[in-house]
Amino acid sequence: MILKHRYQVNRLWRILVTLVATALFAAPAAAHEKEPAASPSPTSTAQSHQQSERVALGFYVSWDPASRDSLQRNAHQLTHLAPEWLRLGSDGESLVDIRVEHDRRLVEPLARANDLTILPLLNNYHGSQAVTVERLLHDSEARDRFIGELRRYLVAQGWHGVTVSFVDIAVEDRDNLVSFADQLALALHQDDLSLAIVVPVRHKAYDLRRLARSADLLIPTLYSEHSPTDPPGSLASVSWTRGLLAYIFEQVPSHKVVLGLANFAYSWPASGDATTLGYQAAIDLAAEVAAGERRGTPITTDEESLTPFFRYTDDYGRAHTVWMLDAVTAYNQWSLAAHYQPLGAALWRLGSEDPSVWSVIGREHLDTSARNAATIAALWHISYGDHSWMTFSGEGSLLYLTGATRDGRRVLTQALHGELIINQRYLEYPAGYTLLRFGAAPKKIVMTFDDGPDPRYTPQILDILKREGVPAAFFVVGAQAQRYPDLVRRMFEEGHEIGIHTYTHEQPWSMSADRVKLEINSTQRIIQAITNHSTSLFRPPYNVDFDPASREWLVMAETASQWNMVVAAAGIDPQDWETSTTAPDGTRRPRTAADIVEQAWQRRNNGDVILLHDAGGDRSVTVEALPLIIQRFRAAGYEFVTFADLAGVPREQLLPPVPAREQLMIAVGRAFLWISHWLQEIIGVLFVLPIVLGGSRQPIRPVLALVESHRERRRTFDPEFRPRVSVVIAAYNEERVIARTVQAVLDNDYPDLEVIVVDDGSRDRTAEVVRTTFAGDSRVTCLQKANGGKASALNRGIAAATGSIIIGLDADTQFARDAIARLVRHFSDPRVGAVAGNVRVGNAFNILTRWQSLEYITSQNFDRRAYALLNCITVVPGAIGAWRRE
């Protein structure tokens, strides 16, 4: 059987291939293996032909943030991911999902985005002890229940199969383990799911040949020559690797073998068991030895095993010997295996590797990296690329970033025949950041609030905290603090801590390093101006503090560390910003205070900081939930403290007073804050006032227009008033419509009329059409001028006009037959200087022209009729307007 993405092959073809393979090979194989008759092999339901695509598999663990960091850097190097997400329950037959929030929110979407085949690791570890699998191997009913539950769960999660890694198997259970694998494979293959099995080589409990019949991938571990309980020694010597490879490929078809390689180190003290170190942690110790900061010996390649080791003395003067597996040992092992043509390699584990190892076992290098000069050249340089390596030290929710990044370099020496690398010498050790975590304290909780202050919710929250006697930390947004300084002052005066949550609360991935500096510094200055104290607490927006491996977090944490600030993480996040939740029946319902309390309680083991919000939306449910959260945690024996309490320092160390030498600057800042606050208020009023006034005129305008319309109908005019009228038409390239426009004017029944068409340098036949069409009509005059725009054309026409009333008309506008008389009659009143006509869209046949027609009716004609009542018409339209020449 091949992996899930291969299962789209037509089922008829699969059956045909299986029948042919069975007919050709089944009988001889049975005779050679001398196996007793048993139930049908699970390969009878799956494809058994050789895999054509190499497998680059990485093991991921959620308990090390560096593992997530490595996956983010190297997902493109993988084809498969085996995340440590499943565990055999302590009862020996149940399935336990051990994923954490990061896995669901970041790791799984990342794996799917990179189209990785997800085969979650199922093991029987429980802390430092192994849960016995005896029940699964001996109780058929328990085995049936477990396999059924596992199969259903894999399908429900949309994963592609499972990687089984069971330890502490008794030798007597060798056959039972094979039976378990056969039954599991048969069940998984019904849903096109894959089975990978991790096996320690030459362990008598693991029958490689028979397990390989069930497994789609068999992962033999090539990194356990010496265990932590053994005396110090190589983890995978060349001679040991050669022997294992010969044994493996004698038992297992090469197209099922994914070699389990490792990058890590064991550090053995002079007496006692070894501890495990990641590659970079080991390199940091070796670098300190090389720099003379520790006693010891530098990294040396053992001539016999061809694996590196070094010695160092710890802070207590105890000697340690460290044996390592790195990219060079992976190259040697892969080169030794090359002629066997294994399917691929599996790296234990992401987050502990030498970054150069991907030039050996990355998906694009597996076919060519063995015994390759280009691969060796790549191994000389040790770089984490655009991502910075980070090691983690300590426990707690207060985070501080130290160190700097640096690439490493080493010199490699090959054997005479060029097959293996026999020596490596470091010229420069790679370095990365160290994230110091501190403040862990059992049964102590810090209550925190983000995004405020808010004039509605923050006072209610402060009242509850005061009533309950609970201190809290408020991570304020600078813009909000600037707007509501009294609330910030109250927070400080009532004993709460204040932290920075940037100035604008913009998306972190949109901020450059300079922008982050500006945001932090601006908010710091505002806090200083309000409280006369600085703050050493910082929290990035949008939960970025949950992901120290991200570039966004590094940009912000670097800036914070430059100003000696600590990042306050928050492990207990009930997501109070969510306004709805999914009911058991799958429908959405509004989220309640009880939901927030329960989610906070369920996440109590994720850390010692609760994250809530006092602004940024409707926080009424948060206000309702706050006293319930306090009561729930207190009843369980938790104590609410401050970050200063967690850190074991006085409050003034996290919120130091502004030094005397900076008081003048703070006074200036306070004045600026006061001025900017009131300017902001004034600008806000000036912004809102036009909206209010504009909105208030909406109900008044129709009333005025109706009154004016009524007055218009009752108004009487002098029928003898007939002054000479000049209609001036400015035209530019209007040959298609100009004749209709002029004719519409002439069709008016006004007696004393002249029409002046001014051709403003048209490139078409506008002037020719006018002169030809109206050659015999003395009322029409056509003037021509160089192009200068509509205003210059109108001025030319007005200068030539002889009428006492001037009417302006656009060249594409047509007059109604009584338009001139209706316009002119108003001038019988000597107080009238201009008259605005009504304009309608004549071709309102589609959505755009209909909207234009609506605009003309409402915002022009309707408005002007209302304004006419108040004698305050602001615009006389050029399309149809009349003016007294005087």
N, C-alpha and C positions, 0 to 999 in steps of 0.2 A: 504493500500500500504506500502510495506517496502522499504528500501533504495536501492540505485542503484546497489550495489554489490550483491543484492539478486534477481535482475530482470532477471537473466538468466534462471529462472524457465520456463519450457515449457508453452507457452501461453494457450494451451488447458487445462492444469492443473489449471491455474489461473482462467479461465472462469468457469470451473467445481466447484472450491472452492467457487467462488462468487455466483453461482447459488444455491449451497447447503446452503450457509450462508444466502442468501436472503430468501429461502424457509423456513428455520428454525426460523430465528430471525426477519426478516424485519417487519412483520405485528404486533407482540406484541410490538416491540420497538416504532412503529409509534403510537400505541394506548396509550402507557405509556407517550410518550413525548407530545402528542397532538399537533404536528406540522401541519400547513396547508400544503396542497398539493403544490409541487414545482417541479422544474426541477430535473432530476435524480441526485442522490448524486454522487459526484466524486469517492466515494469508489466503485462504480459499475465497474470501469475500472482498479481497482488496487487490490492487494492482501490485504486481511483484517485479515489474521490469525496473531497470536501473534508473535512478534519478539523473536528470540531465542538468539540473541547476545546482551549483554549489550552495552549501548552507553555511552562513556566518551567523552563529547564535550567540547571544549575550545573556548572561544571568543578571537579573536586577534584584536588588533588595531595598525594601522601603525604610529600613532602620538606619541607613547611611545616606545623608543628603548628597554625598559625593557620587553615589550611584545614579541619582537622578540627573546630576550635573553632567556625568559622563554620557548618559543616554541622550541628553539634549545635544551634546557635541557630536555624538557618533551614531545617531540613529540611521543616518544614510549609509553607514558602513555595514549595517546588519541586514539579514533577510528574516531572521527569527528572533523572538524575544521570549525568554523564560523568566517571567517575574515571580518572585517568591510570594504568591498570593493565597495559596491553599495549604491547609494543614489537616492531618488526621487528628480528630478530637481526642481528648484525654480518655474517653471511654473506649477508644480503640476501634470505633466503627462509624463515627459521624464525620461529616465534612465541615470544616470551619474556614470561612473567608476571612483572611487576616489583612486585607487591604486597608490602607489609611486614606485620609482625605486627599493627600497629594496624588495617590495612585489613580483615584477616580477622576480628579479634576485636571491633572496634568499628564501623568504618565500614559494612561490608556489612550487619551486623545492623540498624544504625540506618536504613539506606536501605530495607531490607525492612520494618521496623516502621512506616515512614512510607509504605509502598506506592509507592515511587518506581520508575519505569521505569529500569532500570540499563543504560546503553549505554556500556560502558567505552571509553575513548579509546585508539585504536591509532595510534601515531606512529612516526616513523623517526628520532627523536632518539637520540643515543648520546653522553652528556655534552654538550659544547658543539658537537659535530659532528653532521651528519645522515648516516644510513646511506643509501646510494643504493638507490633502488627500481627501478633499471634492470632487474635480473634478473626481478623480478615482472612488469614491463611488456613484456619482450621474450621471455622463456622460457616458453612455454605449459605445459610440464611443471612447472616450478617454481611457476608461478601456480596450477595445479591442486592441487599438493600443499599450498601455503599456504592456499588457500581451503578445502580440505577439512579441514585441521587447525584452522583458525579456526572453522569451522562446528561441528565436533565439540566443540571446547573451550567455545564459548559455550553449547551445549546442556548439556554436562556441568556447567557452573557454575550453570546456571539463570538466566543473564542474558537480557536481552530483545533484544539485538542488539549493534551496535558503532558507534562514532563514529570515522571514519577522518580523520586529519589528517596528510597527507604533505606535506613541504616539499622544496624544491630539485628540483622537477620541471622537466625540460628542455622548452622550447617544442616541440621535435620530437616529444615523447612525448604531445602533446595527445590524439591519437586513441587511443593505447595506454592512457592513463589512463581514458578513457571505456569502452574494452573491458573493462578490469579491473573498473571499477565495475559494468558490466552483468553480468559473470559472477558477481561477488560477490553482487549483489542477487538474481540468480536462485537461487543456492545458499542464501542466508539465508532467502528467502521460502518455500522448501520446508518450513522448520521454524518458520514464522511469526515469524521474527526480522527486526528492523528495521535499516536502514542509514541512518546520518547521515553526512554528508560536510562537513567544514570546508573552506571555500574562501576564498582571498584574492581580492578582487574586482579585475577588470580585469587579472589576470595571464593572459598569453596561453596559458599551459599548461593553464588550467582553462576548459573549455567549459561554462559554467553551464547553458545550455539542455539540452545532452545529458546532463550529469551529473544534472540534476534529474529526467530520465526514470527513472533508476535509483534515486536516493536517495528515501527516505521523508521525510527532513529534509535541507534544505540550509542550512548555517550560514555565511553570508558574514560576514567579520570587518570590523567598522566601527571599527577602532581602530589603523590602521597608516599614517596619513597621513605621519608622520615616524617613521623607525626609529632605533634607537640609533646607527647609523653615519651618519645624516644630521645636518645642522646643527640646532640647537634649533628647535623649532616645535610647533605644535598637533598633538595626536595624532588629533583628529577634529573639524575645524572644521565649522561649520554648512554652508558652501557645498560643502565636500568631501563631507559626508554627503548633501546633497540630490542631488548628481550621482550618487553611488553608488546611492542608493535608486532613482532613475529607471532606471539601467542594470540593476539587479538585477531589478526587477519587470517590465521589458521582456522579460527572458530566462526568468524562473522564475515558475510559478504561485504566487500568494500563499499558498495553503494548504500549501505545502511550505517556505516561508521562515521560519526561526527566526533572527532577527537576532542576530549576535554582537556584544554590547556588552561594554565593559570598564570596570573601575575600578582604575586603578593610575597610576603616574607615572614619567616618565623624568627623571633628573637628569643634565644635561649639564655637564661641566666646561668651562673656558675652551677647552681643546683635548682632543680624544680622544672616545671613544665614551661614550654615556650608560649609566648603570646603572639598573636597575629598582627602584622603591620601591612598597610597598603604600600604600594610602590613609593608614592611620594613621601609618606611618613618615614620609610626607611631611608630614602634619599636625603631627607632633612637631617636625620641623625648623622649620616655619612658626611654631609656637607659641614656639619659642626665639627666633626673629627678633622676634616681636611683644613678647616679654618683655625684649628687649634683651640676651639671652644670646649672640646671634650677630649679626653684621652682615648686612644684607640688606634686602629690600623685602617687604612683606606680600603675602598672596594677593590677586591682582587678576584681574578678568575681562577678557580681551582683547576689545576692542570689535569686531574684525573676525571672529574665529573663535568668539567666545562660549565660550571654554574658559579655565579658570583657570591662572595661572602665578605663580611667585614666585622670588626669588633669595636665596641665602644664601652665607656663607663658611664653609668647613669648618675643622676643627681645625688644619689646616696653612696656613691663610690663602688657600686657593684658592677662587675664585668659581665658583658653580654656578647654573645656570638650570634650574628644575623646571617642566615642563608636566604637568598633571594631567587625569585623567578621573574624575569622581565621580558622585554621584547626580543632580546638576543637569545635567551633560552627558548622562547617560542619559535624563533626562526630555526634554531638547530633541530628542535623536535619536529617541526613541520617539514624540514628538509629530509630528515630521516624517514618520514612517513610518505614522502612524495611518490616513490615507486609503487606503493601499495594503492595509490589513487583513492584515498578516502573521500567521502562525500563532502566533508567540510570540517569546521572547527567550532568549538563552543568555549567561550571565555568565562572562566570564574575569576573575578566577577567585575561587572561594570562599577567603576568608582575606585578600584584598587589597582588599575592597570598602568603600565608604562605607556604613555600616549603614542609612542612609536610602534606599538604592537599592531596598530591598524594597517600599517604598511605591509604586514605579513598576513594577517587573517581577515582584513576587511573584504567585503563582498567583491570588490573590483580587483583584488590582488590574489585571491586564493589560487587561481589557476597558474599564476606566473611568479609568485613570490619565492618559492623554494629554489635555493641555489642560484639566486638571481643577483647580479652585481648592482642593479638599480635599487633593489630592496635593501641591500647592505648599505648603500650610500645613504638611503633614507634613514637608516638606523643611527647614523652618526649624529643626527640632529634630533633633539628632544624638545618638542613644542606642543603646547596645548592650543595653538592657533589663536583665533579671535577671542576664545573664552579663557578666562583665568582659572587656574587650578585653585582649589580651596580645601584646606584641611580644617577639621572641626575639633575644638577642644572644650571640654567642660559640659555642663548641663545648666539649663535655665532659659528664661525668656528675655534676658537682657543680652544683647549681641554687640560685639565690638570688633571691628575689622582691623587687622594689623598686617604688616608685611608688604611686599611688593613682588611683582611677577618678573621672571627672567627665564629665557630659554636655556637649555643645557646642551653640552657638546661632549662627545666621547670619541675615542679613537678605537677602531676595531681591527683585529688581526685575523686573517683567514688561514685555515690549514693549507698545506702545500697544494693539495688537489682541489681546493676551493669549495669543498662541500660544506664545512662547518666553520663557525667563528670560534676561535680558540682563546681569544683574549679581548677584554675591553678595558679601557682606561679613561676615566672621566677628566676632561679638561675644564669643564664648568658644569656645576650641578644646577638642574632646573629648580626654580623656586616659585612659590605661589602665595596667595593670601592665607592667613590663618583667621578663622572666625572663632573668637573667644565667646563662649556662652556661660553665663553665670546667673546666680540669683535663684537657683532651684531650692525650694523649701517645701517639705511635705505639709499638707493641710493648710497652706497659706495661699490666699487668692487676692489678686489685684483687680479691682473693677475699673474698666477704662471706657471712655466715650470718645468717639471720633466725629469730625465734620462740623462741630459747633464753633462758637455758641449760636443758639437760636433763641429769639425773644419769647417764643411760646413754650418750647419744651425744656430748655436748659434750666429756667427757674423752677419748674416742677421737679426736675431731677435733683437739683440742689436741695430743694425742700425735703425730698424723701431721704437723701443721703444724710442730711442734718438730723432728721427725726430718728433714723436708724443708727446714727453714730458710725457711719461707714465712710472711710476716706476713699478717694478715687483719683484717677489721672485723666485729665481732659486734653486730648490732642486736637488743638484748635487749628482751624484754617485761617491764615493770616487776614484774608479779606473780611471774614466774619468777625474776627477779633477787632479789627480796625473799625468795623461798623458798630459793634456792641461792646465797647471797652468796659462798661460797668459790670457786665456779666463776667468778664475775665478777671476783673478786680475782685469780684465776690468769690470766685473760685479760689483764688490765692488766699484771700483773707480767711476763708473757712477751712483752710488747711489742706486743700487738694493740690495735687501736683499738676503742672501744666507742661505739655509737650508740643512739639511742632508737627503739623500735618500738611506741610507746604503752604504756600500763599493762595494758590488758585484751585488746588485739588484737581489739576489736570491729569490726563492719562500719563503714567510714568514713561511709557514707551515713546511718547511724543516730546520728551524733555531731553535736551542736551545737558552735558555736565555743567556748562556755564549757566543754563537756565535753572538747574537744581540749586546751584550756589545762590543765585539771586532769590529764589523762592524761600530757601531756608533762612538766609540772612535777613530778608525783609520781614519775615514772621518773627524772627528773634528780636529785631529792633522794635517791633510793635509790642511784644511781650515786655521788653525792658521798659518801654515808655509807660506802659500801664501799671506794671507791678514793681518797677525799680529792681527787678531780678532777671537774670538770664535763666535759660533752661538747658539741660544736657540731655533731654529726652527727645527722641525723634521717631516718628512712625511714617513710612511711605504710604501713599494713598493706594486704594484698590487692592488691599491685601498682598502687596508685593513683598511684605516682610515674611510671608509664608513661604517664599521661594528664594532662599539665599543663593541658589544656583543661577538665577536669571541675570541677564545683562543689566536689566533695569534696576534690580536690587543693588548690584555692584556699583553702578553709577551713583546711586543715592547714598549707599553706605560709605563709599570712598569719600564723598563730600562731607558726610557727617563726621567721619573719623578725623578728617583734617581739622575740624573744629572741636575735637575731643568730645564728641557726642556719642551716646549709645542708642542703638535701635531697640525699641520695645516691641517684641513680637507678641502675638496673641493666639494661643492654641485653642482656647475655648470660644469658638465663634458660632453663636446660635443663629447667625444670619437674620438679625431682626429687621433688616432692610427688605426682606422678602415679604410681600403683602399677601401672598396666597400659598397654599400647599395642596398636595394631592391627597384626596380622600381614599379610603380603602377600595371604593368602587371605581377608582380611576378618574373621578371628576375633580375639578379644582374648587376649593372653598377658601374663604378669607382666613388668614392666619390669626390665631388668638394668642393671648398672653400665655396660656397654658402650653401652647406649642413651643414658644420661645424658651420657657422655663425647662421644659422636658429636653429640648435639644441641648441647652446649656449643660444640663445634668448628665446627659448621655456622653458628652465630650469632656467631662471633668478630668479624665486621665490624659488628655492631650496637652496639658500644660498647666500653668498657674496664673493665667491672665484671661479674664473675660472681656470680650469685645462687644460693645453696644454702640449705638449712635444716638446723639442728641440733636441732630440736624440732618438736612439733606432729603427731607420728605416728611410724610406723616409718621410721627414717632409716638402717637398716642398709645399704641399697643406696647411699645417699649416702656413707656412710663407706667403702664398698668402692670407689666411683667417685673419691673425692677424690684419692688418690695418682695415679690414672691420668690425671685431668685435668691435674694439675701436670706430669706427665711429658710429656703430649701438647703442652702449650703451651710448655714449656721447650725441647722438641726443635725447635720451630718458631721459636725465638729470642725468645720473649716473656719479660719480666721481671716477677715478682710484686712489687708495691710497695704502699704504703699510700695512703690518701687525702691525707695530709699531703704525700707525695711528689708526687702528681698536682697538688696545689695549689701546690707549691713553698714550703711553710711548715714551720716546726718542728712536731714532734708536740705540744709544749706549747700551740701556738696553737689546735689543734683540741680538745685535751684539757687545758685550763688548770687549774692547781691552784686549790683553793678559797682565796680571799683570807683573810688573817688575821682580818679583822673578822667573817667568817662562821664561824670555827672553832667558836665556842660553839654556834651554831645547828646546825652539822654534828654536833657531839658529842651534842647533844640528839637529833638525827635518828638518829644511830647507836644511841643507847640505845633510842629508840622502835623502830628496826628490829629490834634484838635482842629486845625484849619482844614485838613483834608477830610475829616469826618463831616464838618459842616458844609464844605464844598460839595461833598458827595450827597448830602441831604438836599442842598439847594438844587444841584443838578438833577437829582431825582424828582424834585417837585417840578422843576422846569420841564422835565421830560413828560411827567404825568399830566401836568396842567393842560397842554394842548390837546392831549387825548381826551381829557374830561370835557374841555370846552368843545372840541370837535364832536364828541359823542352827544353832548347836551343839545347841540343845534339840530340833531336829526329829528327829534319830535317837534321842534319849533318851525323848521323849514316848511313842511307841508301846510301848516296852518297859514303862514304868511303867503305862500304861493296861492292858496285857495282864496284868501281875502283879496289879493291883487287881481286874480282872474275875475272875481266878482266885480271889482271896481272897474276893470277894463271894459267889461260888457256894458256898464252903465255910463261910461264916459262919452261925451259928445265932442265932435270936432267941427271946425269951420269948413264947409264943403267948397268954399270959394278959394281956399288956400291951395295954390298950385304953382309953387316956385319952380324955376328951371332946375333940372336934376342932371348931374353928370355921373354916369356909372363907369368906374375905372376898373379894368380887368387886366391884371398882370399875368402874362402867359409865357411859359417856357416848354417847348416841345409838346404842344397840346393840339396838334392838327386833327386828331381823331375826335375831339369833343368840343373844340372851340366854336364851331358853327352852331351846334345845338345850344350852347350857353348864350351866345349873342342873340340867337333867335328867340330864346325864352325871355330875354330882357325886352326885345322889341314887341313881343306878344302882350306885354303889359298895356293896359289902356291909359297909361299916363301920357298927357298931351305934349308937355314941353320937356323933351328928353334928348340927351346925347350919350353915345356909348363910345368910350375910348379904350381900345385894346392896345396894350403896350407889349410888343414882342421883345422879350429880354434875351436877345441873342440866341434864339432857338436854332437847333441844328436840323430841324425838319421844315415842313412847309406851312407852319402856323400862320405867318403873315400873308402868304400867298392865298391860303384858304379864305382868310377874312376878306381880303381885297376882292377876290373873285366872286365869293358868295354874296357880298353886300356892296357890289360896285355901284348899284343904282340907288342906294339908300344914303342920303346925306347925313342921317343921324349917326352913322358909324364911321369912326376914324381909326386908322391903324398906324401906330407909331413903332419905329424900330430903334433899338439901341444895343450897344455891346452888353454882354452878360455881366450883371452886377448884383443880382439877387432881387428878391421880391420887393424889399423896401425901396431900392433905387428905382425899380420899375413903377411902383405906385407914386413915388415923388414926381417922376417924369409925367405921369398921367394927370396928377393933380395940378401940376403947373400949366398943363394945356387945357384944363377943364374951364368951362365958362359958367357952370351952374352954381347957384348959391347953396345947394345941398350936394354933398359928395357921397356916393354910395360905393363901398368897396365890395368886390365880388371875386371869388376864386374862379379860375378858368374851368374847373371841372364841376362847378356848382350851377344848378339850374333854378331860376326864380319861379315862384308861383305867379299866376297872372295878376294877382292883386298885391304882390309883395311891395312894389315901389310905393303905391298909394298908402299902404298901411304903415310903411316906414316914414313917409314924408309928413303925414298928418300930425304927428307928434310935435313937429317943429313950429306949428302954429302958436305954441306956447313959447314966448321968447326966452324963457328960462331953460329950455331944453337945448343942450349942446351936442348930444349924440344919442343914437338909438341902437340898441342891440337887437338883431333879428334872431329868430328861431331857426336852428339848423337840424335837419333830419337826414339820416343815412338812407339813400335811395335804393341801394342794392343789398339789403339785409337778407341774403339768401343762404348764408352758411353760419357756422357757429361764431367765427371771428367777427363778421360784419354785424351779426346780431348783438354781440357783446358791445361793439362800437356804438351801435344804435342806442343801446341801453345807457351807455356812458353819456352820449349827447343829451339824451332826454333828462337824465337825473342830475348829473354834475354840471351841466351847462344850462340848458333851457329851464329846468326846474329851479335851479339855484338862482338864476337871473330874475325869474319872476318874483321869487321871495325877496331878493335884494331890491327890486324896483319899488316895492312898497316902502322900504326904508330909505330910498334914494341913495343907495350905496353900491350900485353896480360897479364891479372892479375891472371887468374886461369887456370891451366891445369886440366881437369876433371879426377877424379879417375875412372870413368866408361870406358873411353878410352883415354889414354894419353901415350906419349912416352918420355923417358928421356935418354940422353947420360950418360952412366955409369961413365965416367970420372968426 
